[in-house]
């Protein structure tokens, strides 16, 4: 049987080696070296955006809701 396709390839968690900027709030949310951050890649541009833990959790909350909606729709 064929491998199950993974659709969340563009989202990963990384530990910042040095300071990064949170894309959602560039002025107030710094990601310091040693801290974890959510990294979202854009396959079209090859670029990536970093989000601090607070913003990353909000992004994952929305994604969890979206996944739940998709599953509900699929099984309707
Ligand atoms: Zn942030």
PDB file of the backbone (N, CA, C, O) and the ligand in Angstrom, with CONECT records:
HET     ZN  A 101       1
ATOM      1  N   UNK A   1       0.844  -1.193   0.000  1.00  0.00           N
ATOM      2  CA  UNK A   1       0.000   0.000   0.000  1.00  0.00           C
ATOM      3  C   UNK A   1       0.881   1.246   0.000  1.00  0.00           C
ATOM      4  O   UNK A   1       1.914   1.296   0.668  1.00  0.00           O
ATOM      5  N   UNK A   2       0.454   2.242  -0.759  1.00  0.00           N
ATOM      6  CA  UNK A   2       1.248   3.472  -0.858  1.00  0.00           C
ATOM      7  C   UNK A   2       1.312   4.178   0.502  1.00  0.00           C
ATOM      8  O   UNK A   2       0.395   4.101   1.320  1.00  0.00           O
ATOM      9  N   UNK A   3       2.407   4.849   0.693  1.00  0.00           N
ATOM     10  CA  UNK A   3       2.621   5.627   1.913  1.00  0.00           C
ATOM     11  C   UNK A   3       1.537   6.711   2.032  1.00  0.00           C
ATOM     12  O   UNK A   3       1.097   7.279   1.032  1.00  0.00           O
ATOM     13  N   UNK A   4       1.129   6.976   3.248  1.00  0.00           N
ATOM     14  CA  UNK A   4       0.131   8.034   3.460  1.00  0.00           C
ATOM     15  C   UNK A   4       0.794   9.391   3.286  1.00  0.00           C
ATOM     16  O   UNK A   4       1.839   9.670   3.872  1.00  0.00           O
ATOM     17  N   UNK A   5       0.169  10.223   2.472  1.00  0.00           N
ATOM     18  CA  UNK A   5       0.753  11.537   2.170  1.00  0.00           C
ATOM     19  C   UNK A   5       0.736  12.443   3.397  1.00  0.00           C
ATOM     20  O   UNK A   5      -0.268  12.544   4.103  1.00  0.00           O
ATOM     21  N   UNK A   6       1.862  13.093   3.631  1.00  0.00           N
ATOM     22  CA  UNK A   6       1.937  14.060   4.734  1.00  0.00           C
ATOM     23  C   UNK A   6       1.631  15.445   4.185  1.00  0.00           C
ATOM     24  O   UNK A   6       2.212  15.871   3.186  1.00  0.00           O
ATOM     25  N   UNK A   7       0.724  16.138   4.840  1.00  0.00           N
ATOM     26  CA  UNK A   7       0.345  17.462   4.336  1.00  0.00           C
ATOM     27  C   UNK A   7       0.850  18.603   5.220  1.00  0.00           C
ATOM     28  O   UNK A   7       0.643  19.774   4.903  1.00  0.00           O
ATOM     29  N   UNK A   8       1.503  18.267   6.313  1.00  0.00           N
ATOM     30  CA  UNK A   8       1.975  19.332   7.205  1.00  0.00           C
ATOM     31  C   UNK A   8       3.491  19.506   7.125  1.00  0.00           C
ATOM     32  O   UNK A   8       4.137  19.895   8.098  1.00  0.00           O
ATOM     33  N   UNK A   9       4.040  19.212   5.958  1.00  0.00           N
ATOM     34  CA  UNK A   9       5.496  19.292   5.783  1.00  0.00           C
ATOM     35  C   UNK A   9       6.068  20.682   5.976  1.00  0.00           C
ATOM     36  O   UNK A   9       7.246  20.836   6.301  1.00  0.00           O
ATOM     37  N   UNK A  10       5.235  21.693   5.777  1.00  0.00           N
ATOM     38  CA  UNK A  10       5.776  23.045   5.776  1.00  0.00           C
ATOM     39  C   UNK A  10       5.927  23.627   7.181  1.00  0.00           C
ATOM     40  O   UNK A  10       6.461  24.725   7.341  1.00  0.00           O
ATOM     41  N   UNK A  11       5.464  22.905   8.191  1.00  0.00           N
ATOM     42  CA  UNK A  11       5.528  23.443   9.555  1.00  0.00           C
ATOM     43  C   UNK A  11       6.462  22.594  10.416  1.00  0.00           C
ATOM     44  O   UNK A  11       6.291  21.379  10.514  1.00  0.00           O
ATOM     45  N   UNK A  12       7.434  23.231  11.029  1.00  0.00           N
ATOM     46  CA  UNK A  12       8.356  22.519  11.919  1.00  0.00           C
ATOM     47  C   UNK A  12       8.656  23.377  13.147  1.00  0.00           C
ATOM     48  O   UNK A  12       8.374  24.575  13.175  1.00  0.00           O
ATOM     49  N   UNK A  13       9.234  22.733  14.156  1.00  0.00           N
ATOM     50  CA  UNK A  13       9.711  23.458  15.332  1.00  0.00           C
ATOM     51  C   UNK A  13      11.232  23.417  15.290  1.00  0.00           C
ATOM     52  O   UNK A  13      11.828  22.360  15.080  1.00  0.00           O
ATOM     53  N   UNK A  14      11.844  24.556  15.489  1.00  0.00           N
ATOM     54  CA  UNK A  14      13.314  24.615  15.528  1.00  0.00           C
ATOM     55  C   UNK A  14      13.751  25.326  16.794  1.00  0.00           C
ATOM     56  O   UNK A  14      13.004  26.108  17.383  1.00  0.00           O
ATOM     57  N   UNK A  15      14.987  25.035  17.201  1.00  0.00           N
ATOM     58  CA  UNK A  15      15.586  25.807  18.280  1.00  0.00           C
ATOM     59  C   UNK A  15      16.462  26.862  17.623  1.00  0.00           C
ATOM     60  O   UNK A  15      17.363  26.545  16.846  1.00  0.00           O
ATOM     61  N   UNK A  16      16.188  28.105  17.942  1.00  0.00           N
ATOM     62  CA  UNK A  16      16.945  29.194  17.321  1.00  0.00           C
ATOM     63  C   UNK A  16      18.391  29.155  17.800  1.00  0.00           C
ATOM     64  O   UNK A  16      18.650  29.076  19.000  1.00  0.00           O
ATOM     65  N   UNK A  17      19.323  29.209  16.870  1.00  0.00           N
ATOM     66  CA  UNK A  17      20.742  29.237  17.261  1.00  0.00           C
ATOM     67  C   UNK A  17      21.141  30.656  17.664  1.00  0.00           C
ATOM     68  O   UNK A  17      21.959  30.868  18.560  1.00  0.00           O
ATOM     69  N   UNK A  18      20.545  31.600  16.979  1.00  0.00           N
ATOM     70  CA  UNK A  18      20.751  32.996  17.350  1.00  0.00           C
ATOM     71  C   UNK A  18      19.417  33.703  17.252  1.00  0.00           C
ATOM     72  O   UNK A  18      18.407  33.096  16.897  1.00  0.00           O
ATOM     73  N   UNK A  19      19.415  34.988  17.568  1.00  0.00           N
ATOM     74  CA  UNK A  19      18.164  35.744  17.617  1.00  0.00           C
ATOM     75  C   UNK A  19      17.395  35.685  16.286  1.00  0.00           C
ATOM     76  O   UNK A  19      17.980  35.825  15.212  1.00  0.00           O
ATOM     77  N   UNK A  20      16.082  35.477  16.381  1.00  0.00           N
ATOM     78  CA  UNK A  20      15.225  35.545  15.204  1.00  0.00           C
ATOM     79  C   UNK A  20      14.088  36.509  15.500  1.00  0.00           C
ATOM     80  O   UNK A  20      13.828  36.855  16.652  1.00  0.00           O
ATOM     81  N   UNK A  21      13.427  36.930  14.451  1.00  0.00           N
ATOM     82  CA  UNK A  21      12.316  37.865  14.601  1.00  0.00           C
ATOM     83  C   UNK A  21      11.005  37.121  14.404  1.00  0.00           C
ATOM     84  O   UNK A  21      10.862  36.347  13.457  1.00  0.00           O
ATOM     85  N   UNK A  22      10.040  37.355  15.304  1.00  0.00           N
ATOM     86  CA  UNK A  22       8.714  36.756  15.139  1.00  0.00           C
ATOM     87  C   UNK A  22       7.984  37.505  14.035  1.00  0.00           C
ATOM     88  O   UNK A  22       7.835  38.726  14.092  1.00  0.00           O
ATOM     89  N   UNK A  23       7.533  36.766  13.035  1.00  0.00           N
ATOM     90  CA  UNK A  23       6.927  37.414  11.867  1.00  0.00           C
ATOM     91  C   UNK A  23       5.624  38.132  12.203  1.00  0.00           C
ATOM     92  O   UNK A  23       5.250  39.089  11.526  1.00  0.00           O
ATOM     93  N   UNK A  24       4.935  37.675  13.244  1.00  0.00           N
ATOM     94  CA  UNK A  24       3.633  38.265  13.570  1.00  0.00           C
ATOM     95  C   UNK A  24       3.792  39.616  14.251  1.00  0.00           C
ATOM     96  O   UNK A  24       2.991  40.524  14.027  1.00  0.00           O
ATOM     97  N   UNK A  25       4.806  39.752  15.071  1.00  0.00           N
ATOM     98  CA  UNK A  25       5.028  41.030  15.745  1.00  0.00           C
ATOM     99  C   UNK A  25       6.534  41.318  15.732  1.00  0.00           C
ATOM    100  O   UNK A  25       7.261  41.017  16.678  1.00  0.00           O
ATOM    101  N   UNK A  26       6.965  41.913  14.620  1.00  0.00           N
ATOM    102  CA  UNK A  26       8.390  42.114  14.383  1.00  0.00           C
ATOM    103  C   UNK A  26       9.052  43.022  15.405  1.00  0.00           C
ATOM    104  O   UNK A  26      10.246  42.894  15.676  1.00  0.00           O
ATOM    105  N   UNK A  27       8.270  43.949  15.978  1.00  0.00           N
ATOM    106  CA  UNK A  27       8.890  44.923  16.885  1.00  0.00           C
ATOM    107  C   UNK A  27       8.992  44.417  18.316  1.00  0.00           C
ATOM    108  O   UNK A  27       9.972  44.691  19.009  1.00  0.00           O
ATOM    109  N   UNK A  28       7.968  43.671  18.762  1.00  0.00           N
ATOM    110  CA  UNK A  28       7.919  43.333  20.196  1.00  0.00           C
ATOM    111  C   UNK A  28       8.282  41.893  20.521  1.00  0.00           C
ATOM    112  O   UNK A  28       8.662  41.600  21.654  1.00  0.00           O
ATOM    113  N   UNK A  29       8.175  40.999  19.570  1.00  0.00           N
ATOM    114  CA  UNK A  29       8.426  39.583  19.875  1.00  0.00           C
ATOM    115  C   UNK A  29       9.786  39.139  19.351  1.00  0.00           C
ATOM    116  O   UNK A  29       9.934  38.847  18.164  1.00  0.00           O
ATOM    117  N   UNK A  30      10.745  39.091  20.209  1.00  0.00           N
ATOM    118  CA  UNK A  30      12.038  38.566  19.790  1.00  0.00           C
ATOM    119  C   UNK A  30      12.118  37.092  20.165  1.00  0.00           C
ATOM    120  O   UNK A  30      11.566  36.669  21.180  1.00  0.00           O
ATOM    121  N   UNK A  31      12.800  36.328  19.348  1.00  0.00           N
ATOM    122  CA  UNK A  31      13.082  34.928  19.652  1.00  0.00           C
ATOM    123  C   UNK A  31      14.581  34.871  19.932  1.00  0.00           C
ATOM    124  O   UNK A  31      15.397  35.079  19.034  1.00  0.00           O
ATOM    125  N   UNK A  32      14.935  34.587  21.182  1.00  0.00           N
ATOM    126  CA  UNK A  32      16.351  34.593  21.551  1.00  0.00           C
ATOM    127  C   UNK A  32      17.003  33.272  21.185  1.00  0.00           C
ATOM    128  O   UNK A  32      16.326  32.257  21.018  1.00  0.00           O
ATOM    129  N   UNK A  33      18.321  33.292  21.063  1.00  0.00           N
ATOM    130  CA  UNK A  33      19.066  32.058  20.832  1.00  0.00           C
ATOM    131  C   UNK A  33      18.756  31.055  21.936  1.00  0.00           C
ATOM    132  O   UNK A  33      18.712  31.423  23.110  1.00  0.00           O
ATOM    133  N   UNK A  34      18.540  29.782  21.569  1.00  0.00           N
ATOM    134  CA  UNK A  34      18.245  28.743  22.556  1.00  0.00           C
ATOM    135  C   UNK A  34      16.758  28.534  22.749  1.00  0.00           C
ATOM    136  O   UNK A  34      16.346  27.513  23.300  1.00  0.00           O
ATOM    137  N   UNK A  35      15.932  29.495  22.302  1.00  0.00           N
ATOM    138  CA  UNK A  35      14.479  29.331  22.426  1.00  0.00           C
ATOM    139  C   UNK A  35      13.919  28.587  21.217  1.00  0.00           C
ATOM    140  O   UNK A  35      14.480  28.622  20.122  1.00  0.00           O
ATOM    141  N   UNK A  36      12.801  27.916  21.452  1.00  0.00           N
ATOM    142  CA  UNK A  36      12.129  27.216  20.361  1.00  0.00           C
ATOM    143  C   UNK A  36      11.241  28.190  19.610  1.00  0.00           C
ATOM    144  O   UNK A  36      10.764  29.182  20.162  1.00  0.00           O
ATOM    145  N   UNK A  37      11.033  27.885  18.344  1.00  0.00           N
ATOM    146  CA  UNK A  37      10.114  28.699  17.555  1.00  0.00           C
ATOM    147  C   UNK A  37       9.441  27.828  16.505  1.00  0.00           C
ATOM    148  O   UNK A  37       9.944  26.769  16.130  1.00  0.00           O
ATOM    149  N   UNK A  38       8.290  28.303  16.043  1.00  0.00           N
ATOM    150  CA  UNK A  38       7.565  27.610  14.986  1.00  0.00           C
ATOM    151  C   UNK A  38       8.033  28.187  13.650  1.00  0.00           C
ATOM    152  O   UNK A  38       8.047  29.403  13.462  1.00  0.00           O
ATOM    153  N   UNK A  39       8.414  27.312  12.736  1.00  0.00           N
ATOM    154  CA  UNK A  39       8.908  27.753  11.430  1.00  0.00           C
ATOM    155  C   UNK A  39       7.925  27.283  10.358  1.00  0.00           C
ATOM    156  O   UNK A  39       7.634  26.092  10.250  1.00  0.00           O
ATOM    157  N   UNK A  40       7.423  28.220   9.577  1.00  0.00           N
ATOM    158  CA  UNK A  40       6.471  27.899   8.515  1.00  0.00           C
ATOM    159  C   UNK A  40       7.128  28.200   7.181  1.00  0.00           C
ATOM    160  O   UNK A  40       7.470  29.347   6.891  1.00  0.00           O
ATOM    161  N   UNK A  41       7.303  27.170   6.374  1.00  0.00           N
ATOM    162  CA  UNK A  41       7.944  27.343   5.067  1.00  0.00           C
ATOM    163  C   UNK A  41       6.900  27.589   3.994  1.00  0.00           C
ATOM    164  O   UNK A  41       5.800  27.040   4.044  1.00  0.00           O
ATOM    165  N   UNK A  42       7.251  28.412   3.030  1.00  0.00           N
ATOM    166  CA  UNK A  42       6.388  28.648   1.880  1.00  0.00           C
ATOM    167  C   UNK A  42       7.030  27.937   0.690  1.00  0.00           C
ATOM    168  O   UNK A  42       8.030  28.409   0.149  1.00  0.00           O
ATOM    169  N   UNK A  43       6.450  26.790   0.277  1.00  0.00           N
ATOM    170  CA  UNK A  43       7.089  26.003  -0.781  1.00  0.00           C
ATOM    171  C   UNK A  43       7.186  26.773  -2.097  1.00  0.00           C
ATOM    172  O   UNK A  43       8.087  26.518  -2.896  1.00  0.00           O
ATOM    173  N   UNK A  44       6.265  27.712  -2.330  1.00  0.00           N
ATOM    174  CA  UNK A  44       6.284  28.465  -3.582  1.00  0.00           C
ATOM    175  C   UNK A  44       7.515  29.361  -3.665  1.00  0.00           C
ATOM    176  O   UNK A  44       8.193  29.397  -4.691  1.00  0.00           O
ATOM    177  N   UNK A  45       7.802  30.083  -2.585  1.00  0.00           N
ATOM    178  CA  UNK A  45       8.921  31.028  -2.622  1.00  0.00           C
ATOM    179  C   UNK A  45      10.196  30.423  -2.052  1.00  0.00           C
ATOM    180  O   UNK A  45      11.290  30.936  -2.291  1.00  0.00           O
ATOM    181  N   UNK A  46      10.061  29.325  -1.295  1.00  0.00           N
ATOM    182  CA  UNK A  46      11.226  28.748  -0.637  1.00  0.00           C
ATOM    183  C   UNK A  46      11.597  29.503   0.622  1.00  0.00           C
ATOM    184  O   UNK A  46      12.564  29.151   1.297  1.00  0.00           O
ATOM    185  N   UNK A  47      10.832  30.546   0.945  1.00  0.00           N
ATOM    186  CA  UNK A  47      11.122  31.336   2.138  1.00  0.00           C
ATOM    187  C   UNK A  47      10.554  30.691   3.392  1.00  0.00           C
ATOM    188  O   UNK A  47       9.748  29.764   3.313  1.00  0.00           O
ATOM    189  N   UNK A  48      10.978  31.185   4.544  1.00  0.00           N
ATOM    190  CA  UNK A  48      10.396  30.685   5.789  1.00  0.00           C
ATOM    191  C   UNK A  48      10.166  31.820   6.756  1.00  0.00           C
ATOM    192  O   UNK A  48      10.868  32.831   6.748  1.00  0.00           O
ATOM    193  N   UNK A  49       9.145  31.619   7.604  1.00  0.00           N
ATOM    194  CA  UNK A  49       8.796  32.623   8.586  1.00  0.00           C
ATOM    195  C   UNK A  49       8.865  32.009   9.970  1.00  0.00           C
ATOM    196  O   UNK A  49       8.420  30.882  10.185  1.00  0.00           O
ATOM    197  N   UNK A  50       9.425  32.756  10.904  1.00  0.00           N
ATOM    198  CA  UNK A  50       9.575  32.293  12.280  1.00  0.00           C
ATOM    199  C   UNK A  50       8.515  32.922  13.163  1.00  0.00           C
ATOM    200  O   UNK A  50       8.151  34.085  12.988  1.00  0.00           O
ATOM    201  N   UNK A  51       8.022  32.140  14.116  1.00  0.00           N
ATOM    202  CA  UNK A  51       7.043  32.663  15.072  1.00  0.00           C
ATOM    203  C   UNK A  51       7.459  32.262  16.482  1.00  0.00           C
ATOM    204  O   UNK A  51       7.900  31.136  16.714  1.00  0.00           O
ATOM    205  N   UNK A  52       7.313  33.202  17.427  1.00  0.00           N
ATOM    206  CA  UNK A  52       7.655  32.925  18.826  1.00  0.00           C
ATOM    207  C   UNK A  52       6.680  31.887  19.393  1.00  0.00           C
ATOM    208  O   UNK A  52       5.685  31.554  18.749  1.00  0.00           O
ATOM    209  N   UNK A  53       6.961  31.382  20.587  1.00  0.00           N
ATOM    210  CA  UNK A  53       6.141  30.318  21.178  1.00  0.00           C
ATOM    211  C   UNK A  53       4.692  30.769  21.328  1.00  0.00           C
ATOM    212  O   UNK A  53       3.768  30.016  21.021  1.00  0.00           O
ATOM    213  N   UNK A  54       4.496  31.996  21.800  1.00  0.00           N
ATOM    214  CA  UNK A  54       3.133  32.509  21.995  1.00  0.00           C
ATOM    215  C   UNK A  54       2.363  32.521  20.674  1.00  0.00           C
ATOM    216  O   UNK A  54       1.248  32.004  20.599  1.00  0.00           O
ATOM    217  N   UNK A  55       2.950  33.105  19.645  1.00  0.00           N
ATOM    218  CA  UNK A  55       2.284  33.181  18.340  1.00  0.00           C
ATOM    219  C   UNK A  55       2.193  31.787  17.707  1.00  0.00           C
ATOM    220  O   UNK A  55       1.201  31.461  17.056  1.00  0.00           O
ATOM    221  N   UNK A  56       3.217  30.981  17.899  1.00  0.00           N
ATOM    222  CA  UNK A  56       3.212  29.625  17.355  1.00  0.00           C
ATOM    223  C   UNK A  56       2.063  28.811  17.922  1.00  0.00           C
ATOM    224  O   UNK A  56       1.423  28.047  17.200  1.00  0.00           O
ATOM    225  N   UNK A  57       1.797  28.972  19.219  1.00  0.00           N
ATOM    226  CA  UNK A  57       0.678  28.254  19.834  1.00  0.00           C
ATOM    227  C   UNK A  57      -0.644  28.706  19.248  1.00  0.00           C
ATOM    228  O   UNK A  57      -1.543  27.891  19.038  1.00  0.00           O
ATOM    229  N   UNK A  58      -0.774  30.017  18.978  1.00  0.00           N
ATOM    230  CA  UNK A  58      -2.016  30.518  18.381  1.00  0.00           C
ATOM    231  C   UNK A  58      -2.196  29.961  16.967  1.00  0.00           C
ATOM    232  O   UNK A  58      -3.306  29.611  16.563  1.00  0.00           O
ATOM    233  N   UNK A  59      -1.103  29.884  16.228  1.00  0.00           N
ATOM    234  CA  UNK A  59      -1.156  29.338  14.863  1.00  0.00           C
ATOM    235  C   UNK A  59      -1.572  27.862  14.917  1.00  0.00           C
ATOM    236  O   UNK A  59      -2.392  27.413  14.116  1.00  0.00           O
ATOM    237  N   UNK A  60      -1.000  27.115  15.869  1.00  0.00           N
ATOM    238  CA  UNK A  60      -1.342  25.690  15.982  1.00  0.00           C
ATOM    239  C   UNK A  60      -2.778  25.496  16.459  1.00  0.00           C
ATOM    240  O   UNK A  60      -3.433  24.527  16.076  1.00  0.00           O
ATOM    241  N   UNK A  61      -3.275  26.421  17.302  1.00  0.00           N
ATOM    242  CA  UNK A  61      -4.683  26.349  17.728  1.00  0.00           C
ATOM    243  C   UNK A  61      -5.608  26.471  16.522  1.00  0.00           C
ATOM    244  O   UNK A  61      -6.558  25.701  16.377  1.00  0.00           O
ATOM    245  N   UNK A  62      -5.322  27.447  15.657  1.00  0.00           N
ATOM    246  CA  UNK A  62      -6.145  27.640  14.456  1.00  0.00           C
ATOM    247  C   UNK A  62      -6.031  26.412  13.549  1.00  0.00           C
ATOM    248  O   UNK A  62      -7.028  25.951  12.993  1.00  0.00           O
ATOM    249  N   UNK A  63      -4.814  25.886  13.404  1.00  0.00           N
ATOM    250  CA  UNK A  63      -4.601  24.716  12.552  1.00  0.00           C
ATOM    251  C   UNK A  63      -5.353  23.504  13.105  1.00  0.00           C
ATOM    252  O   UNK A  63      -5.908  22.714  12.341  1.00  0.00           O
ATOM    253  N   UNK A  64      -5.372  23.357  14.434  1.00  0.00           N
ATOM    254  CA  UNK A  64      -6.082  22.235  15.053  1.00  0.00           C
ATOM    255  C   UNK A  64      -7.579  22.343  14.779  1.00  0.00           C
ATOM    256  O   UNK A  64      -8.243  21.347  14.492  1.00  0.00           O
ATOM    257  N   UNK A  65      -8.104  23.573  14.873  1.00  0.00           N
ATOM    258  CA  UNK A  65      -9.522  23.791  14.551  1.00  0.00           C
ATOM    259  C   UNK A  65      -9.791  23.456  13.088  1.00  0.00           C
ATOM    260  O   UNK A  65     -10.790  22.813  12.767  1.00  0.00           O
ATOM    261  N   UNK A  66      -8.893  23.898  12.199  1.00  0.00           N
ATOM    262  CA  UNK A  66      -9.051  23.632  10.759  1.00  0.00           C
ATOM    263  C   UNK A  66      -9.046  22.124  10.494  1.00  0.00           C
ATOM    264  O   UNK A  66      -9.857  21.620   9.717  1.00  0.00           O
ATOM    265  N   UNK A  67      -8.125  21.414  11.147  1.00  0.00           N
ATOM    266  CA  UNK A  67      -8.054  19.963  10.959  1.00  0.00           C
ATOM    267  C   UNK A  67      -9.337  19.292  11.442  1.00  0.00           C
ATOM    268  O   UNK A  67      -9.845  18.366  10.809  1.00  0.00           O
ATOM    269  N   UNK A  68      -9.844  19.770  12.561  1.00  0.00           N
ATOM    270  CA  UNK A  68     -11.080  19.218  13.105  1.00  0.00           C
ATOM    271  C   UNK A  68     -12.243  19.442  12.131  1.00  0.00           C
ATOM    272  O   UNK A  68     -13.057  18.544  11.914  1.00  0.00           O
ATOM    273  N   UNK A  69     -12.315  20.646  11.546  1.00  0.00           N
ATOM    274  CA  UNK A  69     -13.369  20.970  10.583  1.00  0.00           C
ATOM    275  C   UNK A  69     -13.259  20.062   9.346  1.00  0.00           C
ATOM    276  O   UNK A  69     -14.265  19.558   8.846  1.00  0.00           O
ATOM    277  N   UNK A  70     -12.049  19.865   8.872  1.00  0.00           N
ATOM    278  CA  UNK A  70     -11.835  19.025   7.688  1.00  0.00           C
ATOM    279  C   UNK A  70     -12.306  17.597   7.967  1.00  0.00           C
ATOM    280  O   UNK A  70     -12.964  16.970   7.136  1.00  0.00           O
ATOM    281  N   UNK A  71     -11.954  17.101   9.149  1.00  0.00           N
ATOM    282  CA  UNK A  71     -12.331  15.726   9.485  1.00  0.00           C
ATOM    283  C   UNK A  71     -13.862  15.608   9.609  1.00  0.00           C
ATOM    284  O   UNK A  71     -14.463  14.629   9.165  1.00  0.00           O
ATOM    285  N   UNK A  72     -14.466  16.624  10.220  1.00  0.00           N
ATOM    286  CA  UNK A  72     -15.930  16.624  10.354  1.00  0.00           C
ATOM    287  C   UNK A  72     -16.585  16.629   8.975  1.00  0.00           C
ATOM    288  O   UNK A  72     -17.529  15.881   8.720  1.00  0.00           O
ATOM    289  N   UNK A  73     -16.068  17.485   8.088  1.00  0.00           N
ATOM    290  CA  UNK A  73     -16.590  17.572   6.717  1.00  0.00           C
ATOM    291  C   UNK A  73     -16.424  16.258   5.979  1.00  0.00           C
ATOM    292  O   UNK A  73     -17.346  15.784   5.315  1.00  0.00           O
ATOM    293  N   UNK A  74     -15.237  15.671   6.100  1.00  0.00           N
ATOM    294  CA  UNK A  74     -14.920  14.447   5.369  1.00  0.00           C
ATOM    295  C   UNK A  74     -15.859  13.303   5.771  1.00  0.00           C
ATOM    296  O   UNK A  74     -16.233  12.471   4.945  1.00  0.00           O
ATOM    297  N   UNK A  75     -16.223  13.282   7.036  1.00  0.00           N
ATOM    298  CA  UNK A  75     -17.027  12.167   7.541  1.00  0.00           C
ATOM    299  C   UNK A  75     -18.524  12.478   7.611  1.00  0.00           C
ATOM    300  O   UNK A  75     -19.302  11.706   8.171  1.00  0.00           O
ATOM    301  N   UNK A  76     -18.910  13.603   7.043  1.00  0.00           N
ATOM    302  CA  UNK A  76     -20.323  14.000   7.110  1.00  0.00           C
ATOM    303  C   UNK A  76     -21.199  13.055   6.291  1.00  0.00           C
ATOM    304  O   UNK A  76     -22.415  13.236   6.233  1.00  0.00           O
TER     305      UNK A  76
HETATM  306 ZN    ZN A 101       5.261  36.311  18.325  1.00  0.00          ZN
END
